[in-house]
Amino acid sequence: MKTVQQLIATLEVISLRGDARAEVSSLCFDSREAKPGSLFVALKGTQTDGHRFLPQVTEAGACAVVVETLPEHLAENCCYVQVADSHLALARLAAAFYDDPSRRLRLVGITGTNGKTTTVTLLHRLFTRMGYKVGLLSTIENKIGEEVLPSTHTTPDALEVQRLLRVMADAGCAFCFMEVSSHSIVQQRIAALHFAGGIFSNITHDHLDYHGTFAAYIQAKKAFFDALPETAFALANADDPHGRVMLQNTKAQRHTYALKSAGAEFKARIMDCQIYGMQLEIDRKEVWTHLTGDFNAYNLLAVYGAACLLGADRERLLVDISALEAAEGRFFCIRGADGVTAIVDYAHTPDALENVLKTIHKIRQDGQRILTVAGCGGNRDKTKRPEMAQIAYAESDVLILTSDNPRFESPTAILDDMRKGLEGVDESSYFVVEDRREAIKLAVRMARKGDIVLVAGKGHEKYQDIQGVKHPFDDVEVVKSFLDK
């Protein structure tokens, strides 16, 4: 075990009160987890302030606490460490506590609005096929080799990230591919990680409820690349207007990929696109893939570029890429016995929804209609709701607005926000069905032979979040239940 003094060696300590020679048996930032030998970090969050719980923590026997503000009363037998930023302190303490595991494997992070989950999942599958033991940190799941662990956040908290990386390193993982959310960057959750590479997919309208402005959202993403070391690579989508912005101040080795931009290092061209796959030309070589659509061409090209930069053989890469399957809930196709095809996709931003619908337009045959079931999540960015309704209406033959994850908002109020994007549109030209199961049922029942039903917004999720309770709900299983009848 390490002492308080050893753990805080990497911190910029403002003041130190008490004995720092105590041994630390555990780290925590949840006061309920404090126990004898714990080092507790008081975080100031959006919901509560950890400083409020210092009396309970010291009473539980914590040997040390890290704070931004010292309390008036200092408990005996407890060391108080004052710092300017507790979130940054937690990241550094976690790295020290778990012996800096990100230095023992090659860690690659991807950030952007869309494509993160698909890209890291494909990288994990690709390097596994190539014979490596690989870690994965994603929205859908965390994996150590083939062992699946539950995932609750796009990027886990700083303590959990370091714990998982330590387990991965001890298990012999050579690589770890992780999603890097804008929240995690701002909240310093990745501050003490050592990245071998970073990937930028794209940036569009999202998370303004948290960041406030689009400029702040962009800056959050850029901060990830600004912090990469000289030894890392930075791979950006040159077709995105902000791709080269991400690379402006990075010390890492700069690389780009693109379908359109002539100067990109890694280039691809879509030769044929069908509902169950597409033919790509990458590095002047043709490859068939089980994924389809422009957005997946970008995802696959990012995977190819990153793998090349990690030293993989280019010839072998194209063979293995042709065998990869899509991530769960990402353009997942279900063929019904009556000729109806359903697609379940996680698209929950305006750009993602538009990409999926435009892809369906490209691959549908004459006479095939698109029936879209879409909603918006509660307690999230409200400004995108009207825009998503507009996109869904414009790109669909039949639109059914429904509930997504209302969380603590009224589903009716969320739907009213979406309908603001359809002002001036004949209300009889679309449907509003608050119950998601009934909305999916209506879409499937209305579909004719050859039609395509898109169920958007939840993808891989196996629940519906209503008033703090996660009710079992799986879009794929619900769709199948009605397609089979």
NUFILUM-478538 format. One record per atom (N, C-alpha, C): residue in three letters; x, y, z. Coordinates in steps of 0.001 Angstrom, whole numbers, plus 500000, padded with zeros to 6 digits. Layout:
AlaXYZ...
***
This chain:
Met500841498794500000Met500000500000500000Met500873501252500000Lys500357502289499416Lys501066503559499360Lys500575504477500477Thr501429505390500850Thr501050506363501869Thr500381507573501203Val499744508379502029Val499145509626501529Val500221510457500851Gln501393510563501478Gln502484511366500934Gln502903510893499548Gln502968509571499356Gln503364509030498056Gln502304509326496987Leu501035509209497356Leu499957509404496389Leu499822510858495956Ile500067511786496880Ile499856513199496548Ile501109513846495935Ala502122513034495662Ala503385513572495134Ala503196514281493794Thr502192513861493004Thr501985514475491686Thr501002515646491735Leu500476515951492921Leu499502517035493049Leu500194518364493344Glu499526519431492956Glu499991520768493325Glu499255521159494599Val499879520863495721Val499238521018497040Val499340522469497515Ile498194523024497874Ile498153524388498402Ile498518524385499880Ser497922523450500612Ser498264523309502031Ser498047521879502469Leu498797521473503498Leu498712520106504016Leu498565520179505525Arg497509519594506033Arg497267519579507483Arg497159518136507952Gly497923517780508952Gly497853516438509508Gly498980515548509019Asp498927514287509450Asp499988513312509187Asp499768512651507817Ala500711512822506902Ala500590512258505553Ala501283510905505436Arg501675510326506574Arg502367509034506521Arg501424507849506567Ala500132508083506742Ala499150506996506829Ala499076506228505507Glu498867504903505612Glu498725504078504422Glu497293504129503910Val497150504197502607Val495824504312501983Val495412502966501394Ser494273502465501845Ser493786501164501366Ser492784501309500228Ser492172502489500090Ser491191502688499017Ser491026504171498710Leu490609504465497471Leu490250505819497071Leu488748505873496845Cys488131507020497135Cys486708507168496850Cys486348508644496729Phe485248508915496008Phe484703510269495964Phe483227510256496325Asp482710509072496660Asp481359508898497176Asp481496508693498683Ser480924509588499472Ser481088509541500931Ser480600508231501526Arg479647507577500860Arg479105506319501375Arg480102505167501275Glu481152505361500495Glu482152504307500335Glu483357504504501259Ala483351505576502027Ala484471505852502932Ala484520504828504061Lys485742504441504426Lys485966503467505502Lys487370503681506054Pro487740502989507120Pro489094503159507641Pro490143502902506563Gly491076503829506422Gly492120503701505421Gly491793504338504087Ser490588504920503955Ser490206505543502690Ser490810506932502533Leu491101507285501281Leu491420508661500934Leu490214509159500134Phe489523510155500677Phe488305510679500055Phe488603511980499322Val488104512086498084Val488276513304497296Val486926514016497207Ala486874515242497720Ala485620516020497718Ala485476516743496380Leu484501516306495587Leu484271516894494270Leu483071517840494294Lys483200518943493597Lys482080519846493415Lys481413519490492091Gly480193518927492169Gly479493518492490966Gly478310519365490639Thr477567518964489600Thr476385519730489180Thr475221519499490128Gln475207518353490821Gln474093518014491701Gln474396518275493179Thr475626518000493569Thr475966518149494986Thr477454518463495136Asp477851518788496357Asp479238519139496658Asp479771518177497713Gly480816517439497350Gly481384516451498261Gly481896517034499561His482180518348499578His482659518975500814His481603518906501922Arg480339518811501540Arg479253518760502526Arg479324517498503387Phe479990516459502870Phe479962515161503538Phe481260514836504279Leu482106515838504457Leu483372515594505150Leu483193515048506567Pro482228515550507362Pro482048514974508703Pro481731513473508679Gln480863513053507734Gln480538511621507635Gln481751510804507212Val482562511381506346Val483734510681505830Val484770510458506928Thr485045511502507683Thr486034511360508758Thr485506510469509876Glu484201510524510104Glu483594509658511126Glu483693508190510718Ala483666507943509384Ala483759506573508882Ala485187506041508959Gly486147506920509268Gly487518506473509469Gly488486506784508351Ala488091507644507408Ala489005508001506325Ala490288508582506896Cys491417508162506320Cys492705508635506845Cys493122509963506225Ala492497510309505085Ala492857511565504423Ala491709512035503534Val491632513349503343Val490652513919502425Val491355514963501565Val490939515042500312Val491452516048499400Val490324517039499153Val490589518310499373Val489537519327499303Val490022520543498522Glu489069521311498028Glu489402522605497440Glu489305523698498499Thr488427523480499490Thr488246524437500594Thr488362523694501920Leu489254524134502773Leu489409523486504079Leu488203523782504969Pro487682522778505688Pro486562523027506605Pro487039523788507842Glu486105524392508543Glu486466525129509759Glu487001524187510821His486369523023510939His486803522059511963His487571520932511295Leu488798520700511754Leu489611519614511228Leu489594518448512204Ala489163517285511709Ala489075516103512569Ala490474515588512909Glu490590515015514083Glu491863514405514481Glu492073513118513681Asn493320512717513579Asn493679511476512891Asn493265511462511413Cys493164512641510819Cys492837512724509399Cys493729513780508750Cys494269513447507616Cys495135514374506886Cys494291515147505869Tyr494446516462505833Tyr493693517314504903Tyr494649517858503846Val494319517604502588Val495146518040501471Val494321519023500634Gln494757520269500582Gln494022521281499824Gln494652521468498444Val493782521437497418Val494230521615496034Val493300522614495338Ala493689523068494170Ala492857524026493427Ala491739523328492664Asp491973522091492210Asp491011521370491379Asp490924519912491836Ser489842519584492518Ser489686518228493042Ser489509517194491935His488880517587490830His488683516639489732His490028516220489127Leu490901517187488931Leu492231516875488421Leu493009516045489437Ala492853516384490698Ala493529515634491766Ala493089514176491772Leu491777513941491597Leu491268512567491587Leu491899511768490454Ala491992512378489270Ala492582511678488128Ala494023511279488420Arg494789512203488986Arg496199511913489265Arg496361510920490419Leu495523511039491422Leu495570510102492542Leu495224508685492085Ala494205508580491215Ala493793507269490714Ala494922506622489917Ala495603507427489097Ala496727506894488319Ala497831506389489245Ala498130507155490281Ala499171506757491228Ala498755505518492018Phe497495505471492436Phe496996504357493254Phe497074503034492482Tyr496755503090491165Tyr496752501870490346Tyr498039501701489530Asp499101502437489903Asp500426502288489295Asp500438502614487806Asp499720503650487430Asp499792504207486070Asp499638503142484979Pro498520502430484967Pro498376501303484035Pro498349501677482559Ser497984502923482224Ser497926503295480803Ser499306503337480164Arg500363503288480963Arg501724503221480419Arg502100501780480051Arg501286500823480502Arg501611499410480277Arg500915498836479047Leu500087499624478393Leu499442499194477155Leu499324500398476226Arg498889500176475010Arg498738501281474061Arg497273501698474056Leu497031502882474575Leu495673503390474761Leu495349504372473635Val494237504116472941Val493791504997471865Val492383505488472187Gly492198506807472142Gly490892507394472433Gly490278508004471186Ile488948507954471099Ile488260508618469998Ile487212509564470551Thr487178510765469993Thr486185511736470405Thr485496512299469174Gly484310512846469367Gly483492513353468280Gly482030513186468658Thr481133513752467884Thr479714513644468207Thr479177512260467864Asn479484511789466662Asn478971510502466193Asn480112509577465788Gly479862508277465876Gly480817507284465393Gly481770506732466428Lys481741507254467650Lys482702506811468667Lys482541505326468987Thr481310504919469280Thr481076503532469698Thr481426502555468587Thr480967502844467373Thr481262501951466255Thr482763501835466037Thr483468502951466085Thr484907502930465799Thr485685502141466840Val485430502386468129Val486189501635469145Val485820500159469134Thr484549499854468872Thr484118498451468807Thr484800497743467649Leu484854498396466496Leu485510497796465336Leu487009497626465577Leu487638498603466222Leu489061498479466540Leu489315497309467486His488447497163468480His488584496048469422His488452494720468687Arg487461494607467817Arg487250493355467075Arg488389493099466090Leu488854494152465454Leu489930494016464473Leu491212493507465120Phe491634494147466210Phe492890493746466846Phe492758492399467556Thr491549492047467969Thr491315490711468511Thr491503489667467412Arg490964489938466225Arg491143489042465077Arg492618488906464711Met493373489942464953Met494794489923464620Met495634489216465684Gly494966488700466723Gly495656487873467710Gly496057488551468996Tyr495647489814469176Tyr496003490536470398Tyr494917490391471453Lys495310490524472706Lys494332490674473780Lys494078492168473922Val492797492565473893Val492465493985473749Val491405494405474760Gly491535495619475267Gly490527496195476157Gly489623497149475395Leu488413497336475908Leu487434498226475284Leu486698499005476367Leu486572500322476171Leu485767501167477048Leu484806501933476155Ser483508501551476197Ser482551502156475279Ser481201502374475927Thr480326503077475198Thr478971503332475672Thr478212502033475884Ile478400501073474968Ile477665499819475024Ile478184498907476126Glu479503498729476174Glu480081497779477115Glu481561498068477317Asn482081497549478420Asn483517497517478655Asn483943496065478512Lys485105495853477887Lys485556494480477693Lys487036494362478038Ile487375493247478648Ile488759492880478894Ile488966491573478154Gly489607491650476995Gly489643490489476118Gly488225490232475631Glu487688489055475905Glu486305488732475529Glu485359488806476724Glu485884489153477903Glu485040489280479097Glu484286490607479047Val482969490526479124Val482126491713479016Val481790492241480407Leu481964493551480585Leu481610494220481827Leu480550495270481522Pro479622495537482433Pro478578496532482165Pro479149497925482023Ser478472498766481228Ser478903500142481009Ser477751501081481312Thr478004502152482083Thr476951503101482438Thr477196504494481890His478444504790481487His478775506096480935His479629505928479681Thr479576506922478789Thr480439506888477613Thr481892506775478055Thr482303507588479003Thr483632507486479607Thr483445507345481112Pro483944506263481730Pro483782506084483184Pro484491507196483970Asp484218507268485292Asp484897508256486110Asp486389507926486181Ala487176508899486616Ala488637508761486605Ala489117507555487400Leu488478507282488508Leu488873506163489358Leu488575504833488669Glu487392504731488064Glu486996503498487393Glu487836503249486145Val488160504310485406Val489005504153484225Val490344503535484613Gln490969504081485646Gln492276503567486061Gln492177502136486577Arg491092501835487296Arg490908500462487809Arg490780499478486652Leu489948499851485661Leu489746498965484517Leu491035498791483717Leu491772499870483533Leu493025499773482793Leu494042498901483540Arg494029498984484855Arg494935498139485650Arg494587496660485453Val493288496340485473Val492854494955485251Val493252494507483847Met493052495400482856Met493427495071481482Met494922494806481369Ala495729495682481953Ala497185495533481885Ala497623494237482568Asp497045493950483737Asp497396492728484460Asp496971491483483689Ala495900491615482890Ala495401490480482107Ala496185490288480814Gly497119491194480539Gly497959491044479361Gly497457491744478119Cys496548492710478275Cys496056493453477104Cys497184494301476522Ala497331494238475218Ala498348495037474541Ala497811496399474134Phe496480496475473903Phe495834497710473481Phe494553497923474275Cys494120499171474333Cys492781499505474816Cys492251500635473945Phe491019500465473473Phe490362501487472668Phe489189502039473461Met489134503362473609Met488116503949474479Met487454505165473853Glu486165505318474152Glu485451506532473783Glu485831507641474760Val485994508826474232Val486321509982475068Val485224511025474869Ser484361511172475855Ser483257512126475748Ser483724513539476095Ser482990514521475619Ser483328515913475935Ser483191516172477430His482213515521478075His482046515670479522His483302515205480260Ser483829514048479827Ser484989513483480528Ser486218514364480378Ile486327515060479243Ile487472515949479027Ile487390517142479974Val486218517771480006Val486013518952480852Val486150518597482334Gln485649517423482704Gln485663517005484107Gln486974516328484517Gln487971516380483664Gln489327515886483965Gln489382514376484205Arg488386513633483697Arg488380512190483936Arg489517511474483201Ile490018512079482123Ile491085511436481348Ile492425512142481543Ala492484513058482503Ala493646513942482655Ala494955513203482903Ala494932512074483580Ala496176511384483930Ala496423510148483075Leu495717510041481945Leu495917508903481053Leu497013509212480030His497726508182479625His498803508324478644His498336507672477339Phe497986508502476371Phe497430508015475116Phe498517507776474075Ala498358506655473360Ala499228506371472224Ala498675507019470964Gly497387507356471002Gly496781507986469839Gly495406508533470138Gly494971509490469323Gly493643510072469446Gly493009510196468072Ile491697509959467989Ile490963510021466725Ile489816511010466862Phe489629511840465849Phe488484512754465801Phe487573512334464661Ser486280512093464987Ser485330511638463966Ser484611512805463297Asn483941513618464074Asn483152514740463550Asn482601515517464733Ile482021516663464454Ile481367517405465534Ile480142518114464986Thr479009517861465641Thr477743518475465254Thr476982518849466520His475786519335466347His474942519846467420His474653518772468479Asp475179518938469689Asp474885518016470788Asp475436518580472095His474854518161473186His475335518461474547His475422519948474872Leu474641520775474193Leu474683522204474521Leu474033522480475871Asp473234521524476361Asp472665521655477706Asp473771521671478755Tyr474896521014478452Tyr476018520955479391Tyr477063522027479097His477454522159477836His478553523058477478His478109524507477297Gly476826524725477064Gly476327526092476939Gly476353526632475523Thr477513526548474874Thr477642527050473508Thr478345526012472638Phe478139526130471339Phe478796525219470403Phe480304525430470435Ala480737526670470624Ala482172526971470695Ala482819526264471882Ala482118526235473014Ala482644525555474203Ala482714524043473976Tyr481733523512473258Tyr481702522082472923Tyr482899521727472044Ile483170522550471044Ile484319522338470163Ile485619522402470963Gln485725523393471842Gln486932523564472634Gln487176522367473552Ala486096521791474060Ala486229520602474915Ala486859519453474134Lys486381519236472923Lys486942518176472084Lys488409518467471747Lys488682519709471407Lys490033520111471016Lys491032519919472161Ala490569520110473388Ala491454519983474545Ala492073518584474632Phe491344517586474163Phe491871516220474154Phe493120516138473285Phe493067516734472094Phe494200516692471170Phe495324517616471614Asp494963518737472226Asp495985519661472738Asp496868518985473781Ala496301518015474499Ala497028517368475599Ala497805516124475170Leu497649515678473925Leu498357514476473483Leu499864514728473454Pro500663513731473808Pro502129513908473810Pro502722513758472410Glu503987514100472270Glu504687514008470992Glu504760512580470481Thr504740511622471379Thr504871510212470990Thr503575509637470422Ala502464510352470569Ala501162509850470128Ala500864510281468698Phe499828509668468106Phe499334510139466816Phe497983510813467025Ala497683511784466181Ala496385512453466183Ala495807512305464785Leu494705511567464692Leu494087511245463401Leu492733511931463312Ala492546512829462333Ala491319513614462255Ala490632513458460901Asn489322513552460923Asn488501513515459715Asn488640514859458989Ala489323514846457850Ala489577516088457119Ala488335516615456410Asp487306515780456257Asp486071516227455614Asp485177517009456565Asp485441516905457860Asp484689517697458829Asp485333519078458931Pro484523520146458912Pro485079521509458976Pro485981521757460170His485788520982461245His486581521203462454His487726520202462605Gly487894519329461602Gly488930518306461700Gly490322518879461860Arg490670519842461011Arg492012520415461080Arg492165521350462285Val491044521881462782Val491079522700464000Val491562521858465173Met491114520603465222Met491511519712466301Met493028519503466332Leu493653519584465163Leu495091519306465064Leu495970520538465228Gln495358521715465306Gln496126522967465273Gln497246523047466301Asn496949522721467541Asn497917522934468621Asn498460521653469231Thr498152520520468617Thr498609519268469211Thr500111519070469004Lys500734518432469980Lys502154518075469874Lys502310516707469219Ala501179515996469072Ala501206514651468499Ala501476514688466994Gln501781513530466438Gln502007513395464991Gln500649513495464288Arg500527514414463332Arg499237514727462725Arg498973513891461466His497752513339461404His497340512532460262His495862512812459984Thr495447512605458735Thr494051512842458380Thr493501511692457538Tyr492174511567457561Tyr491480510600456698Tyr490276511300456092Ala489812510816454939Ala488706511494454262Ala488157510655453117Leu486905510925452787Leu486298510389451579Leu486373511414450450Lys486486512713450804Lys486418513782449806Lys487699514588449693Ser488262515008450800Ser489429515906450779Ser490630515256450089Ala491158515945449098Ala492237515382448274Ala493534515180449054Gly493816516030450024Gly495098515972450698Gly495193515012451862Ala494139514240452122Ala494148513341453281Ala495102512171453059Glu495694511711454148Glu496644510603454076Glu495948509273453827Phe494807509062454501Phe494052507824454341Phe492756508142453589Lys492591507531452418Lys491462507852451544Lys490633506602451241Ala489334506816451040Ala488447505718450652Ala487405506238449680Arg486814505305448925Arg485749505645447989Arg484689504558448048Ile483423504977448136Ile482322504014448139Ile482011503646446692Met482126502370446375Met481889501898445013Met480469501351444841Asp479949500740445889Asp478590500190445836Asp478059500149447253Cys476787500512447427Cys476184500575448767Cys474833499881448737Gln474673498864449592Gln473427498126449708Gln473029498067451180Ile471831497574451447Ile471346497611452820Ile472149496704453751Tyr472742495638453205Tyr473480494707454069Tyr474988494787453869Gly475480495857453259Gly476912496004453117Gly477281496942451991Met478588497186451835Met479047498070450762Met480444497680450311Gln480746498070449071Gln482052497853448480Gln482838499152448597Leu484014499081449214Leu484875500250449376Leu486175500065448619Glu486756501181448234Glu488122501185447739Glu488959501951448754Ile489900501244449376Ile490795501848450366Ile492223501616449903Asp492993502680449847Asp494377502565449368Asp494434501859448006Arg493471502194447140Arg493382501648445777Arg493133500139445749Lys492666499592446866Lys492303498173446906Lys490840498050447319Glu490129497133446682Glu488708496971446948Glu488479496013448113Val487467496344448921Val487110495497450060Val485606495557450268Trp484999494386450482Trp483577494321450804Trp483428494325452321Thr482488495098452826Thr482269495169454267Thr480801494963454596His480539494423455770His479167494172456217His478468495455456667Leu479216496542456822Leu478624497817457225Leu478240498597455972Thr477331499554456118Thr476885500315454960Thr476707501790455295Gly476714502643454271Gly476468504068454460Gly477728504896454552Asp477607506175454187Asp478748507088454247Asp479355507147455636Phe478488507230456662Phe478998507375458031Phe479825506170458444Asn479441504974457981Asn480238503790458292Asn481507503720457450Ala481484504315456268Ala482715504401455480Ala483746505236456236Tyr483283506325456853Tyr484183507146457675Tyr484688506349458882Asn483769505619459541Asn484177504831460703Asn485241503805460324Leu485012503095459221Leu485960502071458784Leu487296502681458375Leu487253503848457758Leu488493504510457353Leu489285504977458567Ala488580505445459602Ala489256505814460854Ala489914504595461484Val489208503467461451Val489748502211461981Val490996501808461193Tyr490891501874459884Tyr492017501500459020Tyr493224502413459289Gly492980503717459335Gly494059504659459565Gly494735504450460910Ala493918504286461955Ala494476504081463296Ala495281502788463364Ala494766501736462748Ala495467500447462765Ala496813500555462040Cys496833501282460917Cys498102501499460205Cys499093502238461089Leu498615503264461774Leu499487504064462641Leu499969503285463859Leu499240502222464202Leu499658501346465304Leu500553500211464812Gly500870500227463509Gly501844499281462982Gly501284498042462322Ala499970497973462098Ala499379496791461488Ala499729496706460003Asp499774495490459485Asp500056495259458078Asp498850495643457227Arg499047496458456201Arg497930496998455418Arg497200495917454638Glu497896494967454093Glu497238493893453344Glu496357493062454266Arg496905492716455415Arg496141491915456384Arg494921492685456866Leu495074494002457034Leu493990494837457545Leu492736494735456691Leu492890494815455373Leu491729494807454490Leu490992493479454552Val491717492403454719Val491089491083454852Val490270491022456137Asp490859491479457228Asp490169491419458517Asp489008492409458586Ile489160493587457966Ile488080494577457960Ile486844494029457260Ser487040493217456224Ser485910492664455479Ser485056491719456326Ala485612491228457436Ala484877490293458293Ala484175490977459465Leu484398492280459644Leu483859492965460814Leu482354493207460694Glu481658493080461820Glu480216493352461900Glu479996494671462622Ala478824495280462406Ala478506496562463035Ala478358496414464547Ala478576497506465271Ala478351497517466717Ala476858497376467001Glu476518496842468165Glu475126496612468523Glu474326497918468494Gly473160497860467840Gly472280499024467808Gly472718500109466864Arg473681499811465988Arg474142500774464990Arg473781500237463607Phe472752500802462998Phe472238500362461700Phe472051498841461698Phe471373498364462731Phe471123496931462895Phe469885496555462092Cys470054495687461094Cys468965495345460170Cys468245494065460598Ile466930494098460517Ile466092492940460838Ile465154492725459650Arg465240491565459033Arg464411491265457871Arg463175490484458312Gly462002491011458014Gly460762490335458364Gly460354489337457294Ala459560488362457696Ala459136487316456762Ala458267487867455643Asp457602488995455878Asp456691489567454885Asp457367490593453977Gly458710490620453989Gly459429491510453089Gly459699492888453636Val459305493160454878Val459587494434455535Val460954494345456204Thr461758495381456042Thr463058495448456713Thr463002496538457775Ala463431496204458985Ala463508497191460063Ala464972497487460358Ile465256498746460663Ile466606499166461041Ile466528499844462395Val467303499348463351Val467376499953464683Val468708500682464781Asp468654501961465121Asp469885502749465178Asp469847503706466367Tyr471037503960466918Tyr471178504808468110Tyr471030506295467800Ala470875506648466530Ala470837508057466114Ala469982508901467058His470650509775467811His469934510605468790His470364512072468702Thr471051512407467598Thr471398513797467310Thr470872514117465909Pro470679515392465587Pro470191515737464250Pro471075515182463137Asp472397515320463288Asp473315514867462257Asp473262513355462083Ala473246512619463187Ala473206511155463118Ala471916510678462463Leu470792511306462837Leu469508510917462260Leu469485511188460759Glu470001512341460373Glu470032512685458948Glu470940511734458173Asn472079511375458752Asn473001510445458091Asn472339509095457846Val471648508590458864Val470994507280458732Val469902507337457670Leu469075508377457718Leu467982508488456753Leu468494508679455327Lys469526509465455149Lys470085509666453807Lys470714508376453288Thr471300507584454189Thr471845506287453792Thr470729505371453311Ile469614505362454033Ile468479504530453624Ile467957504978452261His467924506287452026His467480506808450725His468370506278449590Lys469663506209449844Lys470592505778448808Lys470421504298448456Ile470048503498449444Ile470027502049449216Ile468632501489448976Arg467590502276449179Arg466240501741448964Arg465942501635447473Gln465045500731447157Gln464627500529445776Gln463385501366445486Asp463074501498444190Asp461875502239443793Asp460634501640444444Gly459807502499445001Gly458563502046445613Gly458668501717447092Gln459893501587447600Gln460072501292449034Gln459883502570449842Arg459007502515450820Arg458778503674451682Arg459653503588452928Ile459912504756453521Ile460644504828454794Ile459671505275455870Leu459479504435456875Leu458623504747458018Leu459530504938459227Thr459546506126459793Thr460482506457460874Thr459777506628462207Val460324505967463223Val459877506136464606Val461005506856465334Ala460732508051465865Ala461803508837466487Ala461288509642467669Gly462166509851468641Gly461851510684469809Gly463101511394470262Cys463025512095471369Cys464181512780471948Cys464227512515473450Gly465426512449473993Gly465583512183475415Gly465257513389476282Gly464820513104477492Gly464517514159478449Gly465747514611479204Asn465678515805479795Asn466779516373480583Asn468079516437479791Arg467948516700478514Arg469090516870477618Arg468834518101476761Asp469730518389475850Asp469671519557474983Asp468311519672474282Lys467516520672474690Lys466178520842474122Lys466201521450472728Thr467264522161472398Thr467278522891471126Thr467324521962469912Lys467752520724470114Lys467834519823468961Lys466505519120468670Arg465525519238469541Arg464267518519469364Arg463500518949468114Pro463250520257467907Pro462545520656466683Pro463319520275465419Glu464634520391465471Glu465462520085464312Glu465369518610463950Met465367517740464954Met465271516309464682Met463919515957464078Ala462860516610464543Ala461541516372463973Ala461492516821462515Gln462093517975462223Gln462144518480460851Gln462854517498459926Ile464010517006460377Ile464795516070459571Ile464017514782459335Ala463440514244460397Ala462700512988460284Ala461517513128459341Tyr460831514268459415Tyr459663514497458558Tyr460088514645457093Ala461159515400456863Ala461603515674455496Ala462139514432454795Glu462744513521455563Glu463412512374454960Glu462606511084455046Ser461363511148455555Ser460551509944455728Ser459251510044454940Asp458731508901454571Asp457407508857453949Asp456321508852455019Val456625508222456140Val455714508196457286Val456533508497458540Leu456066509428459343Leu456771509782460585Leu455876509539461783Ile456437508857462775Ile455749508630464048Ile456651509161465158Leu456220510243465789Leu456960510791466932Leu456548510046468181Thr457530509712469031Thr457227508935470221Thr458173509292471358Ser458036508589472458Ser458879508815473635Ser460202508060473495Asp461258508651474004Asp462580508022474002Asp462895507635475447Asn463842508302476058Asn464093508197477501Asn463670509514478128Pro462424509649478593Pro461976510951479103Pro462679511387480377Arg463281510400481082Arg463942510688482352Arg462971511429483282Phe463307512633483721Phe462426513321484672Phe461558514383484004Glu461521514365482687Glu460651515294481958Glu459350514605481561Ser458356515414481257Ser457101514888480743Ser457281514484479286Pro456939513246478907Pro457033512835477506Pro456208513740476595Thr455055514174477106Thr454191515057476317Thr454892516374476017Ala455582516927477012Ala456300518195476823Ala457440518034475817Ile458127516897475863Ile459215516635474918Ile458659516565473501Leu457551515867473346Leu456926515747472030Leu456425517098471523Asp455937517916472440Asp455507519275472053Asp456689520078471522Asp457876519896472152Asp459082520581471670Asp459436520112470267Met459318518810470017Met459624518273468694Met458647518825467660Arg457383518938468033Arg456349519388467084Arg456533520861466689Lys457297521605467493Lys457586522994467120Lys458371523063465814Gly459078521995465511Gly459819521941464257Gly458928521624463066Leu457676521304463340Leu456740520953462276Leu455601521961462169Glu455820523158462714Glu454790524193462617Glu454538524536461152Gly453277524619460797Gly452913524884459408Gly452697523618458599Val453063522474459200Val452859521182458542Val451491520635458947Asp450770520070457998Asp449467519468458278Asp449634518377459343Glu448965518542460490Glu449119517606461595Glu448656516194461253Ser447845516072460224Ser447374514742459832Ser448425513991459001Ser449535514679458686Ser450558514052457841Ser451633513329458654Tyr451516513338459963Tyr452422512562460806Tyr451656512094462039Phe452244511184462784Phe451583510599463942Phe452367510939465216Val451658511061466312Val452271511226467623Val451723510118468526Val452579509186468895Val452182508057469743Val453156508014470912Glu452717508451472062Glu453624508601473201Glu454216507273473651Asp453419506222473670Asp453895504903474090Asp454822504337473006Arg456092504126473331Arg457078503708472331Arg456739502344471726Arg456293501414472538Arg455939500093472023Arg454810500195470994Glu453803501018471307Glu452673501188470394Glu453101501915469119Ala454064502825469256Ala454560503545468088Ala455274502593467127Ile456093501705467678Ile456794500712466857Ile455786499758466218Lys454809499355466997Lys453760498468466483Lys453035499114465302Leu452698500394465430Leu451995501109464364Leu452855501150463096Ala454140501444463251Ala455025501526462086Ala455104500195461349Val455277499114462105Val455372497781461494Val454057497391460827Arg452939497705461485Arg451627497362460928Arg451338498154459654Met451841499400459592Met451596500237458419Met452506499877457236Ala453625499198457531Ala454606498882456499Ala454068497850455516Arg454364498096454230Arg454003497159453181Arg455244496387452737Lys455049495350451955Lys456163494536451479Lys457213495425450824Gly458462495270451250Gly459556496046450697Gly459871497327451451Asp458951497786452312Asp459174499022453057Asp460292498871454086Ile460828500017454509Ile461895500042455516Ile461408500841456724Val461449500216457891Val461054500862459138Val462316501223459918Leu462502502505460188Leu463630502946461010Leu463144503268462417Val463752502618463407Val463465502926464814Val464733503564465383Ala464675504858465628Ala465878505620465972Ala465879506097467418Gly467090506288467953Gly467242506975469229Gly467809506182470377Lys467521504852470432Lys467959504092471590Lys468971502996471251Gly468885502466470066Gly469885501515469602Gly470123500338470516His471299500308471145His471731499179471975His471058499144473346Glu470428500232473764Glu469906500319475134Glu468835499260475386Lys468851498736476589Lys467909497677476959Lys466887498165477983Tyr466666499462478009Tyr465770500039479001Tyr465155501325478486Gln464111501778479196Gln463553503109478978Gln463559503813480328Asp464242504949480383Asp464453505683481632Asp463276506630481871Ile462447506304482860Ile461254507093483182Ile461232507405484669Gln461323508692485005Gln461288509139486396Gln462291508399487289Gly463489508237486766Gly464560507629487543Gly464545506121487591Val463565505490486946Val463468504032486929Val463752503534485514Lys464644502559485395Lys464963501997484081Lys464097500758483835His463089500954483019His462167499870482682His462729499057481515Pro462679497737481578Pro463195496926480483Pro462530497290479157Phe463340497602478158Phe462818497931476835Phe463958497815475830Asp463780496943474854Asp464797496685473842Asp464152496891472472Asp464560497958471768Asp463972498245470455Asp464044497043469515Val465183496344469519Val465357495213468614Val464331494122468904Glu464179493779470184Glu463242492716470549Glu461798493129470304Val461481494401470548Val460115494883470313Val459809494850468819Val460756495283468000Val460567495244466548Val460355493808466081Lys461198492905466557Lys461068491510466156Lys459728490915466546Ser459233491302467720Ser457955490743468182Ser456795491107467268Phe456855492289466647Phe455788492701465746Phe456052492255464310Leu457313492155463913Leu457621491685462563Leu457237490217462401Asp457349489464463482Asp457085488028463423Asp455608487673463465Lys454754488688463733Lys453322488394463858Lys452605488599462532
***
